[in-house]
Each structure stands twice: as C-alpha cells, then as structure tokens.
Amino acid sequence: MKKYKVFVNVISNIIIIAMIFGLYVACVPTDLAAAFKPIYRVETNENCVAIMINVYQGSEYVEDMLEIFERYEVKCTFFVGGIWVSKNHDIIKRMAQSHEIGNHGYLHRDHAKLNAKQNKEEIVLCEKLVEEITGVKTRLFAPPSGSIGDTMLSVCEELDYKVIMWSKDTIDWRDKDYQLVVSRATKEVKSGDMILMHPTEHTVKALPQILDAYRKKGLTPVTVSRLLKIDNNY
C-alpha cells in the first residue's frame, strides 16, 4: 500500500510538472510565431523611418510623388493594389526602378472577412501581376484598411509574406488638409516609425515639408525592407 501511494505521488508530480512546462512553452513566443505577427514599427539604433504609400487610385499624384522622392533622393515602399497595377503598367515600372513594391491585395477587400482561399487569391493575383510587369516578386503585404484576421495571417505565413501595418497614419485619404498631413507624419516621429500615406493632391503638397522635417531631425526615409533589415536591392 505504501509503495502504491509513493507511485501515485510520483506520477502526480510528473503530470503537474508536464502541465507547467506545457503552459510555459505555450506562453513564450517562438521566432517562427513572431515572424508572422503584424509589424507596426521597428526597434532600431539607426536614424531611419519607412514611408509607405498605399495605392489603389490617384495615378497622377503617384507620378508627382515619384518626382519629389527623386529630387530628395528618397526611397520608399509602394503597396499597390492589383486592379490599379493592371491599368498603370508604365507607372508601376517606373516605381520599381527606384522603390520597393509591396502587395496590397487585388480588389481592396476586407481580408479579415475572407476565407483562406479568397485571401490567397487576392494576394497571389496581385503578386503575379506585379511580377509579370516588373519582374519583382512581392514579399510584404499591407492589408487593405488595416483589416487583420487569423486566417489572413495564416495565409501570409504560408505564402512567406510579412504583414505590414504602420505606427503613424496621416489619414490623408479622409482629411484633405495638407498641414494636418504634415503634422501627423512628423509629430513625435522617431527612428523605426512606419508612416502611412496615399497618393492625393494634399499629400503631394505636404510631402516636401515632411521630408524637410525628417532631414532636420536627422531621420533618413528608407523602404520597409531596409528598416526590417531584409536583404534587397533598396
């Protein structure tokens, strides 16, 4: 009887230890899991910020922005929608010559509401179209409207995409005050921030002031991949 009790106690202790260890492992994020969480900003010792331009319209303003970036010798990341790319071959080619191209889905759908097949179709359609026109294979995905879901994240992991969000939103698609765009892009900006913009008339007007403000703060605008220290040609 005594041996039986000892045996039961040993088994009980083993079970408890196993449960505690299991909980510990579940709570500690692995590098693999962390790699597929949305990225909002980057901790870095370099004086860099990333400018992100989400594009589904405003082609004429995209061209103006490209000219400003060229004048300031700045590189950024354009997240393009597939349907826009299909109608703007010349502009996407010009983009790809100097800037990074990211994936923004094909039809600007709410990816949190899409199933796995629909998520994959939106991303892959855009990816293949960009690659066909520019030779560039996109590896970064910015979900339209910042809509994130578990299914979308799983699909991005499967497709080997990093999900990119932002730490500063100019909300230039809604508010047409260029001074407000400047303020949102520059107020308390610091190394590692990712600043979201869109091609609009007032954003074009704000852009030189934004870039001048970054220069004064000693911040260099770079592509998202450069900020993430992913090896690319930018």
Secondary structure as the mmCIF struct_conf table of DSSP 4:
data_model
#
loop_
_struct_conf.conf_type_id
_struct_conf.id
_struct_conf.beg_label_comp_id
_struct_conf.beg_label_asym_id
_struct_conf.beg_label_seq_id
_struct_conf.end_label_comp_id
_struct_conf.end_label_asym_id
_struct_conf.end_label_seq_id
HELX_RH_AL_P HELX_RH_AL_P1 LYS A 2 CYS A 27
BEND BEND1 VAL A 28 VAL A 28
HELX_LH_PP_P HELX_LH_PP_P1 PRO A 29 THR A 30
HELX_RH_AL_P HELX_RH_AL_P2 ASP A 31 ALA A 35
TURN_TY1_P TURN_TY1_P1 PHE A 36 PHE A 36
BEND BEND2 LYS A 37 LYS A 37
STRN STRN1 ILE A 39 ILE A 39
BEND BEND3 ASN A 45 GLU A 46
STRN STRN2 CYS A 48 VAL A 55
BEND BEND4 TYR A 56 GLN A 57
HELX_RH_AL_P HELX_RH_AL_P3 SER A 59 TYR A 72
TURN_TY1_P TURN_TY1_P2 GLU A 73 GLU A 73
STRN STRN3 THR A 77 VAL A 80
HELX_RH_AL_P HELX_RH_AL_P4 GLY A 82 VAL A 85
TURN_TY1_P TURN_TY1_P3 SER A 86 LYS A 87
HELX_RH_AL_P HELX_RH_AL_P5 HIS A 89 SER A 98
BEND BEND5 HIS A 99 HIS A 99
STRN STRN4 GLU A 100 ASN A 103
BEND BEND6 TYR A 106 LEU A 107
HELX_RH_3T_P HELX_RH_3T_P1 HIS A 111 LYS A 113
BEND BEND7 LEU A 114 LEU A 114
HELX_RH_AL_P HELX_RH_AL_P6 ALA A 116 THR A 134
BEND BEND8 GLY A 135 GLY A 135
HELX_LH_PP_P HELX_LH_PP_P2 VAL A 136 THR A 138
STRN STRN5 LEU A 140 PHE A 141
HELX_RH_3T_P HELX_RH_3T_P2 PRO A 144 GLY A 146
HELX_RH_AL_P HELX_RH_AL_P7 ASP A 150 GLU A 158
TURN_TY1_P TURN_TY1_P4 LEU A 159 ASP A 160
STRN STRN6 LYS A 162 VAL A 163
STRN STRN7 ILE A 164 ILE A 164
BEND BEND9 SER A 167 SER A 167
STRN STRN8 LYS A 168 ASP A 169
TURN_TY1_P TURN_TY1_P5 ASP A 172 ARG A 174
HELX_RH_AL_P HELX_RH_AL_P8 TYR A 178 THR A 186
TURN_TY1_P TURN_TY1_P6 LYS A 187 GLU A 188
TURN_TY1_P TURN_TY1_P7 SER A 191 GLY A 192
STRN STRN9 MET A 194 MET A 197
HELX_RH_AL_P HELX_RH_AL_P9 GLU A 201 LYS A 216
TURN_TY1_P TURN_TY1_P8 LYS A 217 GLY A 218
HELX_LH_PP_P HELX_LH_PP_P3 LEU A 219 LEU A 219
STRN STRN10 THR A 220 VAL A 222
HELX_RH_AL_P HELX_RH_AL_P10 VAL A 224 LEU A 228
TURN_TY1_P TURN_TY1_P9 LYS A 229 LYS A 229
#
